[in-house]
Amino acid sequence: MRFLALKESNILSIHCMALIAASENNGINVKTVAELTNCSRHHLAKLMERLTSAGLVHAKRGQTGGFYLKKPATDIYLIDVFEALNGKIDENIICPSGKNLCEKSNIMFGNLCSEISEQFVNYLKNTPLEALKERAKSVLDNNPTTT
């Protein structure tokens, strides 16, 4: 059981974007990302389609093909990736139920839900892909299929 959970697609999309950023001018293909993340190529392809539609990445076909960032990693924030999959975050909804039950009573969790939500959204807004690049680069460097 996971206590606090994000959709797998949210986590996976951030991993994908970090790996693409780390691959820099070499690009990275879905097969490699699938191996590195232990995920289905089909599922990744669908995520990449959404990230492409959102204008965050572009694909290049052929022998040297793969996915590339459309903008520098310093100009793409995690909020951009998150919202590409989920739509615009409504910062007024602070309750995990989505019904703002907490706002009316604060009985169960007090301000905890709003504090966690605010901290998470601030992290997404203030963290560029550039901040994840080095960690993703070490994953690429330690993988025999990408070296």
N, C-alpha and C positions, 0 to 999 in steps of 0.2 A: 504494500500500500504506500502510495506517495502522499505525503501530508499536504504540501502545497504543490500544485501541478500546473505546468504550462502544456499546451498542446505540443505533441511531438513535432508537428510541422513548424512551430515557432522556434523551437530549439534547433532543429535541423537547418532551417533557413539561415539562422545566425551563423551556425558552423559553416555552411556552404559559402556564405558571403566572406567570412574570415579566410577560408581556404582560397577563394578566388583572389582576395586581396593579397594574400601571401604569395600566390603564384605569379603575381605582377604581370609582366609582359608575355609570360609563357602560356597563360590561360590554364584552365583545368577542365577535364571532361567529367561527365556524370559517372562514368565507370570508376574513375579514381576516387571521386567523392564518396561513392557508394561503398567502396572498399574501406576507406578511411573512417567512415561513420557507421559502418556495419548496417547499412540501410538498403532498402530496395531501390534499384535503378529506376523502376517505373514511378515510384513515389517521388524520388528526387527530380525526375524529369517534369512531373507536374508542378513541383515547387519552383523549379527553374523557369517554367513557363510563366508563372505568376510574377516572379521577380523580374523577368524580361518585360512583361506587360506593364509593370510599375516603373519601368525606365531605369532600373538599378543596374542591370547587366545586359550584355548582348552576346549572342552566340556567333561563333565562326565555325564553319563546316570544313571538313577535309582532314588531311593527315595531321596538320598542326592545329586542328580546331580545338574548340573548348569554349568556356565561358570567361568573359572579361568584364571588369567593372566599367560602367559607362562614365563614371566620374571618379576623381581621386578618392582614395580611402579616407582622406581627411575631411571630405565633403559629404560622406554618407554616414548617417548616424543610425544606431540600432533601432531608434524609433521609426525610421524610414522602412527598415526591413520588417519590423513588427506590424506596422500599419499596412504594408503591401499585402500581407496575408489576411489581416483582420479588419481592415478599415480603420478609420480615424478613432482614436481612443477618446471616449467620453469621460473626462476627468471628474465629472459630477457624480458618476456612479462609483461609490466607494465600497459598497457591500458585495461580498462574494456571491450572494444570491442574485445580484443584478437588479434587485427590487428595492434597494435602499432600506431594507428592514433595520439595519444598524443605525441609520440616520434618525429613525423615528424613536428608537428606544435606547440604544447604546447598552442594552442589558447584557448581552452575551459577550461582546468583545471590547466594549468601550471605544476608544479611538484607534485601537490596534489596526483594524482593516483600513482605515483612511491613511494611517501612517505608513503601513506597508505598501499600499497602492501608490502613495505619493513618492515614496523612496524608489520604488521600481520604475515609475514613469520618469522620474528625474534621472535615474541611471540610464534609461534608454535614450532620453533627450540629450544627455551630456557625454555619451560614449560614442566616439567615432569608430568606424571599422579599423582605422589606423591603430587604435589601442589594442586590438586583438591580433594584429598582424604577426608580431614576433612569436606568440604562442602557436599560431597556426603554421608559421614557417617551420618551427621545430617539429611539428607533426609531419609536414611534407618532407623535411630533411631526414627524418628517421624512418621513412617508409621506402622499402626497396623498389616499389613500382614507380615512384616519382623521381628517383635519383638517377 
